[in-house]
Amino acid sequence: MPQSEPATFVELRRRFQELDPQGRPEDTALRSYTRTLFGREAGTGWDDLLKSRIVVILGEPGSGKTWELQEQARQLTAKGRFAFFIPLEPLATQSLQSVLGSEALPSFGKWLRSDGL
């Protein structure tokens, strides 16, 4: 059986919006599919999103969140910035240290002691 090629990340130029807890699901869905309003892109891009210390990203299952977050962490690390991909599911039964892994743990400790993002 031939070995398949690894999947390649495709940059989607995704935009993000704050969730309105009082909003109707239909309005939220419409906003999520409407990228351009009056000739300019709506929502927040990665550059602005990365200025925040903590962000929660919600989205439909299978929409590519995991791949995109892993790629963002890879790109930031390659630029010498602190970046970690920590999946939430394993944290229910494992410690942060074991989920993070021994390779990333020293860098994570440096980030915790830093005053930067």
Contact map, one row per residue, 1 for C-alpha under 8 A:
111000000000000000000000000000000000000000000000000000000000000000000000000000000000000000000000000000000000000000000
111100000000000000000000000000000000000000000000000000000000000000000000000000000000000000000000000000000000000000000
111110000000000000000000000000000000000000000000000000000000000000000000000000000000000000000000000000000000000000000
011111000000000000000000000000000000000000000000000000000000000000000000000000000000000000000000000000000000000000000
001111100000000000000000000000000000000000000000000000000000000000000000000000000000000000000000000000000000000000000
000111110000000000000000000000000000000000000000000000000000000000000000000000000000000000000000000000000000000000000
000011111000000000000000000000000000000000000000000000000000000000000000000000000000000000000000000000000000000000000
000001111100000000000000000000000000000000000000000000000000000000000000000000000000000000000000000000000000000000000
000000111110000000000000000000000000000000000000000000000000000000110010000000000000000000000000000000000000000000000
000000011111000000000000000000000000000000000000000000000000000000000000000000000000000000000000000000000000000000000
000000001111110000000000000000000000000000000000000000000000000000000000000000000000000000000000000000000000000000000
000000000111110000000000000000000000000000000000000000000000000000000000000000000000000000000000000000000000000000000
000000000011111000000000000000000000000000001000000000000000000000000000000000000000000000000000000000000000000000000
000000000011111100000000000000000000000000001100000000000000000000000000000000000000000000000000000000000000000000000
000000000000111110000000000000000010000011111100000000000000000000000000000000000000000000000000000000000000000000000
000000000000011111000000000000010000000000111000000000000000000000000000000000000000000000000000000000000000000000000
000000000000001111100000000000010000000000110000000000000000000000000000000000000000000000000000000000000000000000000
000000000000000111110000000000000000000000000000000000000000000000000000000000000000000000000000000000000000000000000
000000000000000011111000000100000000000000000000000000000000000000000000000000000000000000000000000000000000000000000
000000000000000001111110000100000000000000000000000000000000000000000000000000000000000000000000000000000000000000000
000000000000000000111110000000000000000000000000000000000000000000000000000000000000000000000000000000000000000000000
000000000000000000011111000000000000000000000000000000000000000000000000000000000000000000000000000000000000000000000
000000000000000000011111101100000000000000000000000000000000000000000000000000000000000000000000000000000000000000000
000000000000000000000111111100000000000000000000000000000000000000000000000000000000000000000000000000000000000000000
000000000000000000000011111110000000000000000000000000000000000000000000000000000000000000000000000000000000000000000
000000000000000000000001111111000000000000000000000000000000000000000000000000000000000000000000000000000000000000000
000000000000000000000011111111100000000000000000000000000000000000000000000000000000000000000000000000000000000000000
000000000000000000110011111111110000000000000000000000000000000000000000000000000000000000000000000000000000000000000
000000000000000000000000111111111000000000000000000000000000000000000000000000000000000000000000000000000000000000000
000000000000000000000000011111111100000000000000000000000000000000000000000000000000000000000000000000000000000000000
000000000000000000000000001111111110000000000000000000000000000000000000000000000000000000000000000000000000000000000
000000000000000110000000000111111110000000000000000000000000000000000000000000000000000000000000000000000000000000000
000000000000000000000000000011111110000000000000000000000000000000000000000000000000000000000000000000000000000000000
000000000000000000000000000001111111100001000000000000000000000000000000000000000000000000000000000000000000000000000
000000000000001000000000000000111111100011100000000000000000000000000000000000000000000000000000000000000000000000000
000000000000000000000000000000000111111111000000000000000000000000000000000000000000000000000000000000000000000000000
000000000000000000000000000000000111111111000000000000000000000000000000000000000000000000000000000000000000000000000
000000000000000000000000000000000001111100000000000000000000000000000000000000000000000000000000000000000000000000000
000000000000000000000000000000000001111110000000000000000000000000000000000000000000000000000000000000000000000000000
000000000000000000000000000000000001111111000000000000000000000000000000000000000000000000000000000000000000000000000
000000000000001000000000000000000011101111100000000000000000000000000000000000000000000000000000000000000000000000000
000000000000001000000000000000000111100111110000000000000000000000000000000000000000000000000000000000000000000000000
000000000000001110000000000000000010000011111000000000000000000000000000000000000000000000000000000000000000000000000
000000000000001110000000000000000000000001111101100000000000000000000000000000000000000000000000000000000000000000000
000000000000111100000000000000000000000000111111100000000000000000000000000000000000000000000000000000000000000000000
000000000000011000000000000000000000000000011111110000000000000000000000000000000000000000000000000000000000000000000
000000000000000000000000000000000000000000001111111000000000000000000000000000000000000000000000000000000000000000000
000000000000000000000000000000000000000000011111111100000000000000000000000000000000000000000000000000000000000000000
000000000000000000000000000000000000000000011111111100100000000000000000000000000000000000000000000000000000000000000
000000000000000000000000000000000000000000000111111110000000000000000000000000000000000000000000000000000000000000000
000000000000000000000000000000000000000000000011111110000000000000000000000000000000000000000000000000000000000000001
000000000000000000000000000000000000000000000001111111100000000000000000000000000000000000000000000000000000000000001
000000000000000000000000000000000000000000000000011111100000000000000000000000000000000000000000000000000000000000001
000000000000000000000000000000000000000000000000000111110000000000000000000000000000000000000000000000000000000000000
000000000000000000000000000000000000000000000000100111111000000000000000000000000000000000000000000000000000000000000
000000000000000000000000000000000000000000000000000001111100000000000000000000000000000000000000000000000000000000000
000000000000000000000000000000000000000000000000000000111110000010000000000000000000000000000000000000000000000000000
000000000000000000000000000000000000000000000000000000011111000000000000000000000000000000000000000000000000000000000
000000000000000000000000000000000000000000000000000000001111101010000000000000000000000000000000000000000000000000000
000000000000000000000000000000000000000000000000000000000111111000000000000000000000000000000000000000000000000000000
000000000000000000000000000000000000000000000000000000000011111100000000000000000000000000000000000000000000000000000
000000000000000000000000000000000000000000000000000000000001111110000000000000000000000000000000000000000000000000000
000000000000000000000000000000000000000000000000000000000011111110000000000000000000000000000000000000000000000000000
000000000000000000000000000000000000000000000000000000000000111111110000000000000000000000000000000000000000000000000
000000000000000000000000000000000000000000000000000000001010011111111000000000000000000000000000000000000000000000000
000000000000000000000000000000000000000000000000000000000000000111111100000000000000000000000000000000000000000000000
000000001000000000000000000000000000000000000000000000000000000111111110000000000000000000000000000000000000000000000
000000001000000000000000000000000000000000000000000000000000000111111111000000000000000000000000000000000000000000000
000000000000000000000000000000000000000000000000000000000000000011111111100000000000100000000000000000000000000000000
000000000000000000000000000000000000000000000000000000000000000001111111110000000000100000000000000000000000000000000
000000001000000000000000000000000000000000000000000000000000000000111111111000000000000000000000000000000000000000000
000000000000000000000000000000000000000000000000000000000000000000011111111100000000000000000000000000000000000000000
000000000000000000000000000000000000000000000000000000000000000000001111111110000011100000000000000000000000000000000
000000000000000000000000000000000000000000000000000000000000000000000111111111000010000000000000000000000000000000000
000000000000000000000000000000000000000000000000000000000000000000000011111111100000000000000000000000000000000000000
000000000000000000000000000000000000000000000000000000000000000000000001111111111110000000000000000000000000000000000
000000000000000000000000000000000000000000000000000000000000000000000000111111111110000000000000000000000000000000000
000000000000000000000000000000000000000000000000000000000000000000000000011111111000000000000000000000000000000000000
000000000000000000000000000000000000000000000000000000000000000000000000001111111000000000000000000000000000000000000
000000000000000000000000000000000000000000000000000000000000000000000000000111111100000000000000000000000000000000000
000000000000000000000000000000000000000000000000000000000000000000000000000111111110000000000000000000000000000000000
000000000000000000000000000000000000000000000000000000000000000000000000000110011111000000000000000000000011001000001
000000000000000000000000000000000000000000000000000000000000000000000000110110001111100000000000000000000000000000000
000000000000000000000000000000000000000000000000000000000000000000000000100000000111110000000000000100010001000000000
000000000000000000000000000000000000000000000000000000000000000000001100100000000011111000000000000100000000000000000
000000000000000000000000000000000000000000000000000000000000000000000000000000000001111100000000001100000000000000000
000000000000000000000000000000000000000000000000000000000000000000000000000000000000111111100000001000000000000000000
000000000000000000000000000000000000000000000000000000000000000000000000000000000000011111110000000000000000000000000
000000000000000000000000000000000000000000000000000000000000000000000000000000000000001111110000000000000000000000000
000000000000000000000000000000000000000000000000000000000000000000000000000000000000001111111100001000000000000000000
000000000000000000000000000000000000000000000000000000000000000000000000000000000000001111111111001000000000000000000
000000000000000000000000000000000000000000000000000000000000000000000000000000000000000111111100000000000000000000000
000000000000000000000000000000000000000000000000000000000000000000000000000000000000000001111110000000000000000000000
000000000000000000000000000000000000000000000000000000000000000000000000000000000000000001111111011000000000000000000
000000000000000000000000000000000000000000000000000000000000000000000000000000000000000000101111111000000000000000000
000000000000000000000000000000000000000000000000000000000000000000000000000000000000000000100111111100000000000000000
000000000000000000000000000000000000000000000000000000000000000000000000000000000000000000000011111111001000000000000
000000000000000000000000000000000000000000000000000000000000000000000000000000000000000000000111111111000000000000000
000000000000000000000000000000000000000000000000000000000000000000000000000000000000011001100111111110000000000000000
000000000000000000000000000000000000000000000000000000000000000000000000000000000001110000000001111111111000000000000
000000000000000000000000000000000000000000000000000000000000000000000000000000000000000000000000111111111000000000000
000000000000000000000000000000000000000000000000000000000000000000000000000000000000000000000000110111111100000000000
000000000000000000000000000000000000000000000000000000000000000000000000000000000000000000000000000111111100000000000
000000000000000000000000000000000000000000000000000000000000000000000000000000000001000000000000000111111111000000000
000000000000000000000000000000000000000000000000000000000000000000000000000000000000000000000000100111111111100000000
000000000000000000000000000000000000000000000000000000000000000000000000000000000000000000000000000001111111110000000
000000000000000000000000000000000000000000000000000000000000000000000000000000000100000000000000000000011111111000000
000000000000000000000000000000000000000000000000000000000000000000000000000000000101000000000000000000011111111100000
000000000000000000000000000000000000000000000000000000000000000000000000000000000000000000000000000000001111111110000
000000000000000000000000000000000000000000000000000000000000000000000000000000000000000000000000000000000111111111000
000000000000000000000000000000000000000000000000000000000000000000000000000000000100000000000000000000000011111111111
000000000000000000000000000000000000000000000000000000000000000000000000000000000000000000000000000000000001111111100
000000000000000000000000000000000000000000000000000000000000000000000000000000000000000000000000000000000000111111100
000000000000000000000000000000000000000000000000000000000000000000000000000000000000000000000000000000000000011111110
000000000000000000000000000000000000000000000000000000000000000000000000000000000000000000000000000000000000001111111
000000000000000000000000000000000000000000000000000000000000000000000000000000000000000000000000000000000000001001111
000000000000000000000000000000000000000000000000001110000000000000000000000000000100000000000000000000000000001000111
